[in-house]
Amino acid sequence: MADRVMSVADYTTFDLFRDVAEGHGWSEETDAILDVSTPRVESPDVVTLQLELDNAKLGDLPAHGDTVSLSTDRARELANELECYADRVES
């Protein structure tokens, strides 16, 4: 991915999957990375979710990365929601 904002390494959770950027009146598909991590401190207190789209293929979106910090309770809530929707797709 050109013009990197986030680092991609062998430990990145999901690298190079297809994603869609959408705005008012436009939609573009591109590669993306998604990473789940915790801060590199002795006792982290949040789970970090980061998403970056490959802006080299996007005309309407400048280079950027989105980061969400979740408490452990919220991270488990998100994990549960993902499981529920995965089950729905599989059934």
PyMOL Python script that loads the backbone (N, CA, C, O; Angstrom):
from pymol import cmd

cmd.read_pdbstr("""\
ATOM      1  N   MET A   1       0.845  -1.180   0.000  1.00  0.00           N
ATOM      2  CA  MET A   1       0.000   0.000   0.000  1.00  0.00           C
ATOM      3  C   MET A   1       0.888   1.239   0.000  1.00  0.00           C
ATOM      4  O   MET A   1       1.778   1.369   0.840  1.00  0.00           O
ATOM      5  N   ALA A   2       0.654   2.114  -0.909  1.00  0.00           N
ATOM      6  CA  ALA A   2       1.438   3.340  -1.013  1.00  0.00           C
ATOM      7  C   ALA A   2       1.037   4.345   0.062  1.00  0.00           C
ATOM      8  O   ALA A   2      -0.090   4.323   0.558  1.00  0.00           O
ATOM      9  N   ASP A   3       1.967   5.222   0.417  1.00  0.00           N
ATOM     10  CA  ASP A   3       1.659   6.318   1.339  1.00  0.00           C
ATOM     11  C   ASP A   3       1.101   5.818   2.668  1.00  0.00           C
ATOM     12  O   ASP A   3       0.064   6.295   3.130  1.00  0.00           O
ATOM     13  N   ARG A   4       1.792   4.853   3.281  1.00  0.00           N
ATOM     14  CA  ARG A   4       1.355   4.189   4.505  1.00  0.00           C
ATOM     15  C   ARG A   4       1.176   5.171   5.655  1.00  0.00           C
ATOM     16  O   ARG A   4       1.972   6.094   5.827  1.00  0.00           O
ATOM     17  N   VAL A   5       0.137   4.962   6.428  1.00  0.00           N
ATOM     18  CA  VAL A   5      -0.077   5.683   7.677  1.00  0.00           C
ATOM     19  C   VAL A   5       0.203   4.735   8.840  1.00  0.00           C
ATOM     20  O   VAL A   5       0.938   5.077   9.766  1.00  0.00           O
ATOM     21  N   MET A   6      -0.384   3.546   8.786  1.00  0.00           N
ATOM     22  CA  MET A   6      -0.161   2.527   9.813  1.00  0.00           C
ATOM     23  C   MET A   6       0.923   1.562   9.336  1.00  0.00           C
ATOM     24  O   MET A   6       1.121   1.401   8.131  1.00  0.00           O
ATOM     25  N   SER A   7       1.618   0.926  10.261  1.00  0.00           N
ATOM     26  CA  SER A   7       2.608  -0.069   9.858  1.00  0.00           C
ATOM     27  C   SER A   7       1.926  -1.418   9.660  1.00  0.00           C
ATOM     28  O   SER A   7       1.033  -1.794  10.419  1.00  0.00           O
ATOM     29  N   VAL A   8       2.352  -2.128   8.645  1.00  0.00           N
ATOM     30  CA  VAL A   8       1.865  -3.481   8.385  1.00  0.00           C
ATOM     31  C   VAL A   8       3.038  -4.407   8.623  1.00  0.00           C
ATOM     32  O   VAL A   8       4.115  -4.215   8.059  1.00  0.00           O
ATOM     33  N   ALA A   9       2.831  -5.405   9.453  1.00  0.00           N
ATOM     34  CA  ALA A   9       3.904  -6.334   9.772  1.00  0.00           C
ATOM     35  C   ALA A   9       3.331  -7.749   9.796  1.00  0.00           C
ATOM     36  O   ALA A   9       2.142  -7.954   9.551  1.00  0.00           O
ATOM     37  N   ASP A  10       4.176  -8.703  10.088  1.00  0.00           N
ATOM     38  CA  ASP A  10       3.733 -10.091  10.102  1.00  0.00           C
ATOM     39  C   ASP A  10       2.704 -10.364  11.192  1.00  0.00           C
ATOM     40  O   ASP A  10       2.047 -11.405  11.170  1.00  0.00           O
ATOM     41  N   TYR A  11       2.554  -9.456  12.138  1.00  0.00           N
ATOM     42  CA  TYR A  11       1.579  -9.650  13.208  1.00  0.00           C
ATOM     43  C   TYR A  11       0.283  -8.879  12.984  1.00  0.00           C
ATOM     44  O   TYR A  11      -0.596  -8.905  13.845  1.00  0.00           O
ATOM     45  N   THR A  12       0.141  -8.187  11.843  1.00  0.00           N
ATOM     46  CA  THR A  12      -1.101  -7.465  11.559  1.00  0.00           C
ATOM     47  C   THR A  12      -2.241  -8.469  11.486  1.00  0.00           C
ATOM     48  O   THR A  12      -2.108  -9.505  10.835  1.00  0.00           O
ATOM     49  N   THR A  13      -3.352  -8.183  12.136  1.00  0.00           N
ATOM     50  CA  THR A  13      -4.448  -9.134  12.266  1.00  0.00           C
ATOM     51  C   THR A  13      -5.017  -9.559  10.914  1.00  0.00           C
ATOM     52  O   THR A  13      -5.018 -10.747  10.591  1.00  0.00           O
ATOM     53  N   PHE A  14      -5.493  -8.619  10.135  1.00  0.00           N
ATOM     54  CA  PHE A  14      -6.023  -8.910   8.803  1.00  0.00           C
ATOM     55  C   PHE A  14      -5.353  -7.948   7.829  1.00  0.00           C
ATOM     56  O   PHE A  14      -5.578  -6.740   7.898  1.00  0.00           O
ATOM     57  N   ASP A  15      -4.542  -8.469   6.935  1.00  0.00           N
ATOM     58  CA  ASP A  15      -3.898  -7.576   5.984  1.00  0.00           C
ATOM     59  C   ASP A  15      -4.410  -7.841   4.572  1.00  0.00           C
ATOM     60  O   ASP A  15      -4.650  -8.982   4.178  1.00  0.00           O
ATOM     61  N   LEU A  16      -4.564  -6.785   3.848  1.00  0.00           N
ATOM     62  CA  LEU A  16      -4.950  -6.794   2.446  1.00  0.00           C
ATOM     63  C   LEU A  16      -6.224  -7.585   2.151  1.00  0.00           C
ATOM     64  O   LEU A  16      -6.201  -8.599   1.453  1.00  0.00           O
ATOM     65  N   PHE A  17      -7.314  -7.103   2.690  1.00  0.00           N
ATOM     66  CA  PHE A  17      -8.619  -7.592   2.292  1.00  0.00           C
ATOM     67  C   PHE A  17      -9.322  -6.469   1.541  1.00  0.00           C
ATOM     68  O   PHE A  17      -8.878  -5.323   1.593  1.00  0.00           O
ATOM     69  N   ARG A  18     -10.396  -6.776   0.853  1.00  0.00           N
ATOM     70  CA  ARG A  18     -11.111  -5.768   0.071  1.00  0.00           C
ATOM     71  C   ARG A  18     -12.068  -5.013   0.981  1.00  0.00           C
ATOM     72  O   ARG A  18     -12.735  -5.610   1.826  1.00  0.00           O
ATOM     73  N   ASP A  19     -12.134  -3.698   0.805  1.00  0.00           N
ATOM     74  CA  ASP A  19     -13.015  -2.846   1.589  1.00  0.00           C
ATOM     75  C   ASP A  19     -13.617  -1.797   0.656  1.00  0.00           C
ATOM     76  O   ASP A  19     -13.153  -1.610  -0.469  1.00  0.00           O
ATOM     77  N   VAL A  20     -14.637  -1.129   1.130  1.00  0.00           N
ATOM     78  CA  VAL A  20     -15.301  -0.089   0.346  1.00  0.00           C
ATOM     79  C   VAL A  20     -15.308   1.205   1.146  1.00  0.00           C
ATOM     80  O   VAL A  20     -15.741   1.230   2.298  1.00  0.00           O
ATOM     81  N   ALA A  21     -14.831   2.268   0.535  1.00  0.00           N
ATOM     82  CA  ALA A  21     -14.935   3.613   1.112  1.00  0.00           C
ATOM     83  C   ALA A  21     -16.170   4.250   0.495  1.00  0.00           C
ATOM     84  O   ALA A  21     -16.374   4.195  -0.718  1.00  0.00           O
ATOM     85  N   GLU A  22     -16.990   4.854   1.344  1.00  0.00           N
ATOM     86  CA  GLU A  22     -18.219   5.475   0.863  1.00  0.00           C
ATOM     87  C   GLU A  22     -18.326   6.899   1.368  1.00  0.00           C
ATOM     88  O   GLU A  22     -17.931   7.205   2.494  1.00  0.00           O
ATOM     89  N   GLY A  23     -18.855   7.752   0.541  1.00  0.00           N
ATOM     90  CA  GLY A  23     -19.115   9.133   0.910  1.00  0.00           C
ATOM     91  C   GLY A  23     -20.418   9.563   0.269  1.00  0.00           C
ATOM     92  O   GLY A  23     -21.115   8.745  -0.331  1.00  0.00           O
ATOM     93  N   HIS A  24     -20.751  10.826   0.388  1.00  0.00           N
ATOM     94  CA  HIS A  24     -21.974  11.343  -0.221  1.00  0.00           C
ATOM     95  C   HIS A  24     -21.825  11.324  -1.740  1.00  0.00           C
ATOM     96  O   HIS A  24     -21.086  12.127  -2.310  1.00  0.00           O
ATOM     97  N   GLY A  25     -22.523  10.413  -2.382  1.00  0.00           N
ATOM     98  CA  GLY A  25     -22.527  10.348  -3.833  1.00  0.00           C
ATOM     99  C   GLY A  25     -21.375   9.587  -4.464  1.00  0.00           C
ATOM    100  O   GLY A  25     -21.229   9.613  -5.686  1.00  0.00           O
ATOM    101  N   TRP A  26     -20.548   8.906  -3.667  1.00  0.00           N
ATOM    102  CA  TRP A  26     -19.466   8.115  -4.257  1.00  0.00           C
ATOM    103  C   TRP A  26     -19.193   6.867  -3.429  1.00  0.00           C
ATOM    104  O   TRP A  26     -19.512   6.810  -2.242  1.00  0.00           O
ATOM    105  N   SER A  27     -18.601   5.877  -4.068  1.00  0.00           N
ATOM    106  CA  SER A  27     -18.233   4.626  -3.433  1.00  0.00           C
ATOM    107  C   SER A  27     -17.064   4.042  -4.227  1.00  0.00           C
ATOM    108  O   SER A  27     -17.132   3.947  -5.452  1.00  0.00           O
ATOM    109  N   GLU A  28     -15.988   3.650  -3.529  1.00  0.00           N
ATOM    110  CA  GLU A  28     -14.822   3.080  -4.190  1.00  0.00           C
ATOM    111  C   GLU A  28     -14.322   1.872  -3.410  1.00  0.00           C
ATOM    112  O   GLU A  28     -14.256   1.903  -2.182  1.00  0.00           O
ATOM    113  N   GLU A  29     -13.968   0.803  -4.130  1.00  0.00           N
ATOM    114  CA  GLU A  29     -13.438  -0.406  -3.521  1.00  0.00           C
ATOM    115  C   GLU A  29     -11.912  -0.377  -3.596  1.00  0.00           C
ATOM    116  O   GLU A  29     -11.339   0.060  -4.594  1.00  0.00           O
ATOM    117  N   THR A  30     -11.268  -0.841  -2.538  1.00  0.00           N
ATOM    118  CA  THR A  30      -9.808  -0.848  -2.493  1.00  0.00           C
ATOM    119  C   THR A  30      -9.326  -1.893  -1.494  1.00  0.00           C
ATOM    120  O   THR A  30     -10.132  -2.513  -0.799  1.00  0.00           O
ATOM    121  N   ASP A  31      -8.022  -2.086  -1.425  1.00  0.00           N
ATOM    122  CA  ASP A  31      -7.428  -2.960  -0.416  1.00  0.00           C
ATOM    123  C   ASP A  31      -7.395  -2.230   0.925  1.00  0.00           C
ATOM    124  O   ASP A  31      -7.404  -1.001   0.980  1.00  0.00           O
ATOM    125  N   ALA A  32      -7.359  -3.009   1.996  1.00  0.00           N
ATOM    126  CA  ALA A  32      -7.321  -2.426   3.333  1.00  0.00           C
ATOM    127  C   ALA A  32      -6.602  -3.377   4.278  1.00  0.00           C
ATOM    128  O   ALA A  32      -6.411  -4.555   3.978  1.00  0.00           O
ATOM    129  N   ILE A  33      -6.210  -2.834   5.429  1.00  0.00           N
ATOM    130  CA  ILE A  33      -5.715  -3.658   6.528  1.00  0.00           C
ATOM    131  C   ILE A  33      -6.558  -3.354   7.754  1.00  0.00           C
ATOM    132  O   ILE A  33      -7.064  -2.244   7.916  1.00  0.00           O
ATOM    133  N   LEU A  34      -6.704  -4.349   8.613  1.00  0.00           N
ATOM    134  CA  LEU A  34      -7.420  -4.211   9.873  1.00  0.00           C
ATOM    135  C   LEU A  34      -6.553  -4.858  10.940  1.00  0.00           C
ATOM    136  O   LEU A  34      -6.130  -6.004  10.793  1.00  0.00           O
ATOM    137  N   ASP A  35      -6.294  -4.131  12.000  1.00  0.00           N
ATOM    138  CA  ASP A  35      -5.425  -4.657  13.045  1.00  0.00           C
ATOM    139  C   ASP A  35      -6.072  -4.494  14.414  1.00  0.00           C
ATOM    140  O   ASP A  35      -6.659  -3.456  14.718  1.00  0.00           O
ATOM    141  N   VAL A  36      -5.956  -5.518  15.221  1.00  0.00           N
ATOM    142  CA  VAL A  36      -6.419  -5.488  16.607  1.00  0.00           C
ATOM    143  C   VAL A  36      -5.186  -5.663  17.483  1.00  0.00           C
ATOM    144  O   VAL A  36      -4.390  -6.577  17.271  1.00  0.00           O
ATOM    145  N   SER A  37      -5.030  -4.782  18.469  1.00  0.00           N
ATOM    146  CA  SER A  37      -3.850  -4.850  19.329  1.00  0.00           C
ATOM    147  C   SER A  37      -4.168  -4.225  20.680  1.00  0.00           C
ATOM    148  O   SER A  37      -5.285  -3.772  20.930  1.00  0.00           O
ATOM    149  N   THR A  38      -3.176  -4.213  21.526  1.00  0.00           N
ATOM    150  CA  THR A  38      -3.234  -3.479  22.790  1.00  0.00           C
ATOM    151  C   THR A  38      -2.005  -2.594  22.849  1.00  0.00           C
ATOM    152  O   THR A  38      -1.010  -2.882  22.183  1.00  0.00           O
ATOM    153  N   PRO A  39      -2.048  -1.528  23.629  1.00  0.00           N
ATOM    154  CA  PRO A  39      -0.846  -0.704  23.769  1.00  0.00           C
ATOM    155  C   PRO A  39       0.298  -1.538  24.329  1.00  0.00           C
ATOM    156  O   PRO A  39       0.078  -2.457  25.118  1.00  0.00           O
ATOM    157  N   ARG A  40       1.513  -1.216  23.918  1.00  0.00           N
ATOM    158  CA  ARG A  40       2.690  -1.969  24.356  1.00  0.00           C
ATOM    159  C   ARG A  40       3.209  -1.420  25.678  1.00  0.00           C
ATOM    160  O   ARG A  40       4.295  -0.847  25.764  1.00  0.00           O
ATOM    161  N   VAL A  41       2.394  -1.618  26.696  1.00  0.00           N
ATOM    162  CA  VAL A  41       2.760  -1.232  28.055  1.00  0.00           C
ATOM    163  C   VAL A  41       2.541  -2.440  28.955  1.00  0.00           C
ATOM    164  O   VAL A  41       1.943  -3.429  28.532  1.00  0.00           O
ATOM    165  N   GLU A  42       3.016  -2.366  30.182  1.00  0.00           N
ATOM    166  CA  GLU A  42       2.929  -3.510  31.085  1.00  0.00           C
ATOM    167  C   GLU A  42       1.487  -3.909  31.388  1.00  0.00           C
ATOM    168  O   GLU A  42       1.174  -5.099  31.394  1.00  0.00           O
ATOM    169  N   SER A  43       0.616  -2.960  31.634  1.00  0.00           N
ATOM    170  CA  SER A  43      -0.783  -3.253  31.961  1.00  0.00           C
ATOM    171  C   SER A  43      -1.713  -2.448  31.051  1.00  0.00           C
ATOM    172  O   SER A  43      -2.241  -1.416  31.465  1.00  0.00           O
ATOM    173  N   PRO A  44      -1.916  -2.912  29.816  1.00  0.00           N
ATOM    174  CA  PRO A  44      -2.791  -2.146  28.914  1.00  0.00           C
ATOM    175  C   PRO A  44      -4.228  -2.138  29.435  1.00  0.00           C
ATOM    176  O   PRO A  44      -4.680  -3.095  30.063  1.00  0.00           O
ATOM    177  N   ASP A  45      -4.936  -1.041  29.163  1.00  0.00           N
ATOM    178  CA  ASP A  45      -6.313  -0.932  29.646  1.00  0.00           C
ATOM    179  C   ASP A  45      -7.334  -0.817  28.523  1.00  0.00           C
ATOM    180  O   ASP A  45      -8.524  -0.643  28.785  1.00  0.00           O
ATOM    181  N   VAL A  46      -6.880  -0.913  27.274  1.00  0.00           N
ATOM    182  CA  VAL A  46      -7.798  -0.850  26.131  1.00  0.00           C
ATOM    183  C   VAL A  46      -7.358  -1.831  25.051  1.00  0.00           C
ATOM    184  O   VAL A  46      -6.206  -2.263  25.004  1.00  0.00           O
ATOM    185  N   VAL A  47      -8.303  -2.167  24.192  1.00  0.00           N
ATOM    186  CA  VAL A  47      -8.050  -2.926  22.978  1.00  0.00           C
ATOM    187  C   VAL A  47      -8.181  -1.931  21.833  1.00  0.00           C
ATOM    188  O   VAL A  47      -9.157  -1.183  21.769  1.00  0.00           O
ATOM    189  N   THR A  48      -7.215  -1.917  20.938  1.00  0.00           N
ATOM    190  CA  THR A  48      -7.205  -0.950  19.843  1.00  0.00           C
ATOM    191  C   THR A  48      -7.548  -1.651  18.537  1.00  0.00           C
ATOM    192  O   THR A  48      -6.988  -2.697  18.208  1.00  0.00           O
ATOM    193  N   LEU A  49      -8.472  -1.059  17.807  1.00  0.00           N
ATOM    194  CA  LEU A  49      -8.888  -1.547  16.496  1.00  0.00           C
ATOM    195  C   LEU A  49      -8.514  -0.470  15.488  1.00  0.00           C
ATOM    196  O   LEU A  49      -8.963   0.669  15.610  1.00  0.00           O
ATOM    197  N   GLN A  50      -7.685  -0.819  14.478  1.00  0.00           N
ATOM    198  CA  GLN A  50      -7.238   0.157  13.493  1.00  0.00           C
ATOM    199  C   GLN A  50      -7.598  -0.325  12.084  1.00  0.00           C
ATOM    200  O   GLN A  50      -7.483  -1.510  11.771  1.00  0.00           O
ATOM    201  N   LEU A  51      -8.035   0.612  11.248  1.00  0.00           N
ATOM    202  CA  LEU A  51      -8.381   0.325   9.860  1.00  0.00           C
ATOM    203  C   LEU A  51      -7.718   1.357   8.971  1.00  0.00           C
ATOM    204  O   LEU A  51      -7.783   2.557   9.238  1.00  0.00           O
ATOM    205  N   GLU A  52      -7.076   0.879   7.904  1.00  0.00           N
ATOM    206  CA  GLU A  52      -6.507   1.786   6.916  1.00  0.00           C
ATOM    207  C   GLU A  52      -6.812   1.257   5.527  1.00  0.00           C
ATOM    208  O   GLU A  52      -6.599   0.080   5.237  1.00  0.00           O
ATOM    209  N   LEU A  53      -7.316   2.140   4.670  1.00  0.00           N
ATOM    210  CA  LEU A  53      -7.587   1.807   3.280  1.00  0.00           C
ATOM    211  C   LEU A  53      -6.417   2.245   2.414  1.00  0.00           C
ATOM    212  O   LEU A  53      -5.737   3.220   2.734  1.00  0.00           O
ATOM    213  N   ASP A  54      -6.178   1.531   1.318  1.00  0.00           N
ATOM    214  CA  ASP A  54      -5.123   1.884   0.374  1.00  0.00           C
ATOM    215  C   ASP A  54      -5.598   3.085  -0.437  1.00  0.00           C
ATOM    216  O   ASP A  54      -6.386   2.942  -1.372  1.00  0.00           O
ATOM    217  N   ASN A  55      -5.115   4.258  -0.073  1.00  0.00           N
ATOM    218  CA  ASN A  55      -5.599   5.474  -0.718  1.00  0.00           C
ATOM    219  C   ASN A  55      -5.042   5.668  -2.124  1.00  0.00           C
ATOM    220  O   ASN A  55      -5.515   6.544  -2.848  1.00  0.00           O
ATOM    221  N   ALA A  56      -4.046   4.871  -2.533  1.00  0.00           N
ATOM    222  CA  ALA A  56      -3.484   5.013  -3.875  1.00  0.00           C
ATOM    223  C   ALA A  56      -4.540   4.734  -4.943  1.00  0.00           C
ATOM    224  O   ALA A  56      -4.426   5.219  -6.069  1.00  0.00           O
ATOM    225  N   LYS A  57      -5.555   3.963  -4.601  1.00  0.00           N
ATOM    226  CA  LYS A  57      -6.612   3.620  -5.544  1.00  0.00           C
ATOM    227  C   LYS A  57      -7.880   4.424  -5.308  1.00  0.00           C
ATOM    228  O   LYS A  57      -8.888   4.200  -5.978  1.00  0.00           O
ATOM    229  N   LEU A  58      -7.841   5.354  -4.370  1.00  0.00           N
ATOM    230  CA  LEU A  58      -9.020   6.152  -4.050  1.00  0.00           C
ATOM    231  C   LEU A  58      -8.819   7.592  -4.508  1.00  0.00           C
ATOM    232  O   LEU A  58      -7.788   8.201  -4.222  1.00  0.00           O
ATOM    233  N   GLY A  59      -9.784   8.122  -5.203  1.00  0.00           N
ATOM    234  CA  GLY A  59      -9.683   9.494  -5.661  1.00  0.00           C
ATOM    235  C   GLY A  59     -10.238  10.505  -4.684  1.00  0.00           C
ATOM    236  O   GLY A  59      -9.842  11.670  -4.712  1.00  0.00           O
ATOM    237  N   ASP A  60     -11.152  10.083  -3.813  1.00  0.00           N
ATOM    238  CA  ASP A  60     -11.859  11.029  -2.953  1.00  0.00           C
ATOM    239  C   ASP A  60     -11.441  11.005  -1.490  1.00  0.00           C
ATOM    240  O   ASP A  60     -11.983  11.764  -0.686  1.00  0.00           O
ATOM    241  N   LEU A  61     -10.490  10.152  -1.127  1.00  0.00           N
ATOM    242  CA  LEU A  61     -10.153   9.989   0.283  1.00  0.00           C
ATOM    243  C   LEU A  61      -8.652  10.151   0.496  1.00  0.00           C
ATOM    244  O   LEU A  61      -7.873   9.372  -0.051  1.00  0.00           O
ATOM    245  N   PRO A  62      -8.232  11.135   1.270  1.00  0.00           N
ATOM    246  CA  PRO A  62      -6.794  11.301   1.529  1.00  0.00           C
ATOM    247  C   PRO A  62      -6.270  10.190   2.446  1.00  0.00           C
ATOM    248  O   PRO A  62      -7.043   9.496   3.106  1.00  0.00           O
ATOM    249  N   ALA A  63      -4.959  10.041   2.474  1.00  0.00           N
ATOM    250  CA  ALA A  63      -4.333   9.018   3.325  1.00  0.00           C
ATOM    251  C   ALA A  63      -4.674   9.275   4.783  1.00  0.00           C
ATOM    252  O   ALA A  63      -4.485  10.380   5.292  1.00  0.00           O
ATOM    253  N   HIS A  64      -5.182   8.238   5.455  1.00  0.00           N
ATOM    254  CA  HIS A  64      -5.474   8.342   6.877  1.00  0.00           C
ATOM    255  C   HIS A  64      -5.706   6.939   7.430  1.00  0.00           C
ATOM    256  O   HIS A  64      -5.898   5.993   6.666  1.00  0.00           O
ATOM    257  N   GLY A  65      -5.690   6.806   8.726  1.00  0.00           N
ATOM    258  CA  GLY A  65      -6.037   5.570   9.402  1.00  0.00           C
ATOM    259  C   GLY A  65      -7.048   5.879  10.476  1.00  0.00           C
ATOM    260  O   GLY A  65      -6.981   6.929  11.115  1.00  0.00           O
ATOM    261  N   ASP A  66      -7.982   4.978  10.682  1.00  0.00           N
ATOM    262  CA  ASP A  66      -8.993   5.149  11.722  1.00  0.00           C
ATOM    263  C   ASP A  66      -8.657   4.227  12.885  1.00  0.00           C
ATOM    264  O   ASP A  66      -8.328   3.058  12.685  1.00  0.00           O
ATOM    265  N   THR A  67      -8.741   4.756  14.102  1.00  0.00           N
ATOM    266  CA  THR A  67      -8.430   3.992  15.304  1.00  0.00           C
ATOM    267  C   THR A  67      -9.565   4.122  16.305  1.00  0.00           C
ATOM    268  O   THR A  67     -10.063   5.216  16.566  1.00  0.00           O
ATOM    269  N   VAL A  68      -9.965   2.978  16.864  1.00  0.00           N
ATOM    270  CA  VAL A  68     -10.969   2.947  17.924  1.00  0.00           C
ATOM    271  C   VAL A  68     -10.345   2.229  19.111  1.00  0.00           C
ATOM    272  O   VAL A  68      -9.790   1.140  18.961  1.00  0.00           O
ATOM    273  N   SER A  69     -10.434   2.837  20.289  1.00  0.00           N
ATOM    274  CA  SER A  69      -9.958   2.200  21.513  1.00  0.00           C
ATOM    275  C   SER A  69     -11.173   1.715  22.296  1.00  0.00           C
ATOM    276  O   SER A  69     -12.086   2.487  22.587  1.00  0.00           O
ATOM    277  N   LEU A  70     -11.172   0.429  22.631  1.00  0.00           N
ATOM    278  CA  LEU A  70     -12.305  -0.190  23.314  1.00  0.00           C
ATOM    279  C   LEU A  70     -11.881  -0.692  24.687  1.00  0.00           C
ATOM    280  O   LEU A  70     -10.784  -1.226  24.854  1.00  0.00           O
ATOM    281  N   SER A  71     -12.765  -0.515  25.671  1.00  0.00           N
ATOM    282  CA  SER A  71     -12.531  -1.142  26.971  1.00  0.00           C
ATOM    283  C   SER A  71     -12.634  -2.650  26.773  1.00  0.00           C
ATOM    284  O   SER A  71     -13.115  -3.109  25.737  1.00  0.00           O
ATOM    285  N   THR A  72     -12.189  -3.417  27.754  1.00  0.00           N
ATOM    286  CA  THR A  72     -12.280  -4.876  27.624  1.00  0.00           C
ATOM    287  C   THR A  72     -13.730  -5.328  27.496  1.00  0.00           C
ATOM    288  O   THR A  72     -14.022  -6.253  26.739  1.00  0.00           O
ATOM    289  N   ASP A  73     -14.637  -4.691  28.222  1.00  0.00           N
ATOM    290  CA  ASP A  73     -16.054  -5.044  28.119  1.00  0.00           C
ATOM    291  C   ASP A  73     -16.590  -4.776  26.718  1.00  0.00           C
ATOM    292  O   ASP A  73     -17.306  -5.603  26.156  1.00  0.00           O
ATOM    293  N   ARG A  74     -16.243  -3.617  26.153  1.00  0.00           N
ATOM    294  CA  ARG A  74     -16.723  -3.267  24.807  1.00  0.00           C
ATOM    295  C   ARG A  74     -16.087  -4.175  23.754  1.00  0.00           C
ATOM    296  O   ARG A  74     -16.739  -4.530  22.772  1.00  0.00           O
ATOM    297  N   ALA A  75     -14.825  -4.554  23.948  1.00  0.00           N
ATOM    298  CA  ALA A  75     -14.167  -5.464  23.010  1.00  0.00           C
ATOM    299  C   ALA A  75     -14.865  -6.823  23.022  1.00  0.00           C
ATOM    300  O   ALA A  75     -15.057  -7.430  21.969  1.00  0.00           O
ATOM    301  N   ARG A  76     -15.241  -7.298  24.197  1.00  0.00           N
ATOM    302  CA  ARG A  76     -15.962  -8.570  24.273  1.00  0.00           C
ATOM    303  C   ARG A  76     -17.359  -8.447  23.666  1.00  0.00           C
ATOM    304  O   ARG A  76     -17.843  -9.384  23.029  1.00  0.00           O
ATOM    305  N   GLU A  77     -18.005  -7.306  23.858  1.00  0.00           N
ATOM    306  CA  GLU A  77     -19.319  -7.060  23.246  1.00  0.00           C
ATOM    307  C   GLU A  77     -19.200  -7.095  21.716  1.00  0.00           C
ATOM    308  O   GLU A  77     -20.038  -7.691  21.039  1.00  0.00           O
ATOM    309  N   LEU A  78     -18.162  -6.459  21.178  1.00  0.00           N
ATOM    310  CA  LEU A  78     -17.945  -6.482  19.728  1.00  0.00           C
ATOM    311  C   LEU A  78     -17.672  -7.902  19.251  1.00  0.00           C
ATOM    312  O   LEU A  78     -18.213  -8.321  18.227  1.00  0.00           O
ATOM    313  N   ALA A  79     -16.845  -8.647  19.972  1.00  0.00           N
ATOM    314  CA  ALA A  79     -16.545 -10.024  19.603  1.00  0.00           C
ATOM    315  C   ALA A  79     -17.821 -10.865  19.582  1.00  0.00           C
ATOM    316  O   ALA A  79     -18.007 -11.687  18.685  1.00  0.00           O
ATOM    317  N   ASN A  80     -18.691 -10.663  20.557  1.00  0.00           N
ATOM    318  CA  ASN A  80     -19.958 -11.385  20.609  1.00  0.00           C
ATOM    319  C   ASN A  80     -20.843 -11.031  19.414  1.00  0.00           C
ATOM    320  O   ASN A  80     -21.457 -11.911  18.809  1.00  0.00           O
ATOM    321  N   GLU A  81     -20.907  -9.750  19.077  1.00  0.00           N
ATOM    322  CA  GLU A  81     -21.705  -9.317  17.918  1.00  0.00           C
ATOM    323  C   GLU A  81     -21.164  -9.931  16.630  1.00  0.00           C
ATOM    324  O   GLU A  81     -21.940 -10.371  15.781  1.00  0.00           O
ATOM    325  N   LEU A  82     -19.851  -9.964  16.479  1.00  0.00           N
ATOM    326  CA  LEU A  82     -19.255 -10.578  15.292  1.00  0.00           C
ATOM    327  C   LEU A  82     -19.608 -12.062  15.211  1.00  0.00           C
ATOM    328  O   LEU A  82     -19.934 -12.569  14.138  1.00  0.00           O
ATOM    329  N   GLU A  83     -19.543 -12.759  16.350  1.00  0.00           N
ATOM    330  CA  GLU A  83     -19.919 -14.178  16.381  1.00  0.00           C
ATOM    331  C   GLU A  83     -21.377 -14.372  15.975  1.00  0.00           C
ATOM    332  O   GLU A  83     -21.690 -15.269  15.192  1.00  0.00           O
ATOM    333  N   CYS A  84     -22.264 -13.542  16.500  1.00  0.00           N
ATOM    334  CA  CYS A  84     -23.693 -13.646  16.195  1.00  0.00           C
ATOM    335  C   CYS A  84     -23.960 -13.442  14.706  1.00  0.00           C
ATOM    336  O   CYS A  84     -24.732 -14.188  14.104  1.00  0.00           O
ATOM    337  N   TYR A  85     -23.328 -12.441  14.118  1.00  0.00           N
ATOM    338  CA  TYR A  85     -23.539 -12.177  12.689  1.00  0.00           C
ATOM    339  C   TYR A  85     -22.873 -13.241  11.822  1.00  0.00           C
ATOM    340  O   TYR A  85     -23.397 -13.571  10.758  1.00  0.00           O
ATOM    341  N   ALA A  86     -21.741 -13.785  12.243  1.00  0.00           N
ATOM    342  CA  ALA A  86     -21.115 -14.881  11.506  1.00  0.00           C
ATOM    343  C   ALA A  86     -22.021 -16.104  11.532  1.00  0.00           C
ATOM    344  O   ALA A  86     -22.166 -16.788  10.519  1.00  0.00           O
ATOM    345  N   ASP A  87     -22.631 -16.386  12.680  1.00  0.00           N
ATOM    346  CA  ASP A  87     -23.572 -17.510  12.780  1.00  0.00           C
ATOM    347  C   ASP A  87     -24.762 -17.296  11.852  1.00  0.00           C
ATOM    348  O   ASP A  87     -25.222 -18.236  11.203  1.00  0.00           O
ATOM    349  N   ARG A  88     -25.256 -16.078  11.787  1.00  0.00           N
ATOM    350  CA  ARG A  88     -26.404 -15.767  10.922  1.00  0.00           C
ATOM    351  C   ARG A  88     -26.048 -16.006   9.446  1.00  0.00           C
ATOM    352  O   ARG A  88     -26.864 -16.533   8.690  1.00  0.00           O
ATOM    353  N   VAL A  89     -24.845 -15.622   9.043  1.00  0.00           N
ATOM    354  CA  VAL A  89     -24.421 -15.822   7.655  1.00  0.00           C
ATOM    355  C   VAL A  89     -24.271 -17.304   7.341  1.00  0.00           C
ATOM    356  O   VAL A  89     -24.621 -17.745   6.246  1.00  0.00           O
ATOM    357  N   GLU A  90     -23.753 -18.076   8.296  1.00  0.00           N
ATOM    358  CA  GLU A  90     -23.534 -19.496   8.081  1.00  0.00           C
ATOM    359  C   GLU A  90     -24.817 -20.319   8.084  1.00  0.00           C
ATOM    360  O   GLU A  90     -24.835 -21.423   7.540  1.00  0.00           O
ATOM    361  N   SER A  91     -25.884 -19.811   8.681  1.00  0.00           N
ATOM    362  CA  SER A  91     -27.114 -20.619   8.775  1.00  0.00           C
ATOM    363  C   SER A  91     -27.999 -20.471   7.552  1.00  0.00           C
ATOM    364  O   SER A  91     -29.064 -21.084   7.482  1.00  0.00           O
TER     365      SER A  91
END
""", "prot")
cmd.dss("prot")
cmd.show_as("cartoon", "prot")
cmd.util.cbc("prot")
cmd.orient("prot")
